[in-house]
Amino acid sequence: MSWIDKIPAAARAYLETNRLDEVECVIADFPGIARGKAVPAAKWERQQYFHLPNSIFFQTITGDWAEAATDGFTEPDMIMRPDLGTATAAPWAVDGTLQVIHDAYDLSGNPVGIAPRNVLKRVVELYNQRGWTPIVAPEMEFYLVARNLDPAKEIVPMMGRTGRPAAARQAYSMTAVDEYGPVIDDIYEYAEIQGIEIDGIAQEGGAGQLEINLRHGDPVKLADDVFFFKRLIREAALKHDCFATFMAKPIEGEPGSAMHVHHSVLDATGRNVFTAEDGGETPEFLHFVGGLQRHLPSAIAVMAPYVNSYRRYVRNHAAPINLEWGRDNRTTGLRVPVSTPEARRIENRLPGMDCNPYLCIAASLACGYLGMVQATPAGPMFEGDAYQSDAEIPYSLSDALDLFEEATDLHEVLGRDFARVYAIVKRTENEEFLQVISPWEREHLLLNV
């Protein structure tokens, strides 16, 4: 049982009051779905690794296969090794259950380059090699909606405790939050048991839309937290007869859901490299902004990974459509929040909540890294309403993939093999979508064209 000494304190505390029955050995695929195996506790204590086929990274969101991404569809095994530092409870389980994130290696012991967690680790290591430590803080937006058992029916807000549907246009309303208080209570309880620190929960602008902020820290650890949090929130919602959805645009006419990512970078002494000794902004700060402005269009396919993602980018609808940067300006795609000089950071407001957290954070950091390494100049700071500026991002998955496939600098940072496979999988998903005839087409084209 020596492994117990290597797991986080919250997981050890859970085992003090729960007899361990099962361990869920998990890894995130491209959509961020937990793949893996559930292992009886007795077997878990004896095993050092297990195997999964590499085909889990060639599967589309519909369950189909992007076979062109493989060198013959032989499905060779990967070695899955546990990161015991990620062990956390599954507090909704009937019997004592731990979740442990695993890392993927090939049979020679090399990290599998297309595994999302490995992609993020690769980017962080590039920062470390230059004496930098990247710091991130994600913000998670999502909707609590009524159970939707028929995909042909529209998604509607959940019913609140007053018996009325969750109200829209009530951002930051405590009364609105109280409408689904029991769900939030369970989110807090599950998070505490799992050892995940919440920085705050607030009502957003949509009907039944919430935002959860996480404390800033190590990119891999924060991506792990978002990965765990999505499952946690879904389980808390199901307990109260509703669904939690992380779709970028689940409800027509309502705001989309984003995963804003705050960035800063520390040097070897722990100093924020975005801040000079006099408290002003450094060249590195402006170069990071410049890198985001230059490379984000090519990275949008990773931060907005589905056809639905692009429905979020609507002018004057709480989502950015530009690459402008500004201080305390939520109309810009890149915002510099109010902070002390020590906490100076850049908020990337473009990613949707439907992203894979590992890949989204990796791509955002990669853009900033390229800016710092290449000394990319930032455009002038924008003042005023940036929605009046020109749109600077692709408006469809197909257009975004065109840019991603041409972005050789970005491929070098994220990994060439990952970039190749990711593009093929997403092209396959887009082709699958184009085979579906929508209700809009049947309503307006059937008899009119």
Beta strands, then each sheet from edge to edge (+ up, - down):
strand 1: 20-28
strand 2: 34-40
strand 3: 50-53
strand 4: 77-82
strand 5: 88-89
strand 6: 96-105
strand 7: 133-146
strand 8: 198-203
strand 9: 209-214
strand 10: 242-245
strand 11: 261-266
strand 12: 325-327
strand 13: 334-336
strand 14: 346-348
sheet 1: 2+ 1- 6- 4+ 3-
sheet 2: 2+ 1- 6- 5+
sheet 3: 8+ 9- 7+ 10-
sheet 4: 8+ 9- 7+ 11- 14+ 13- 12-
end
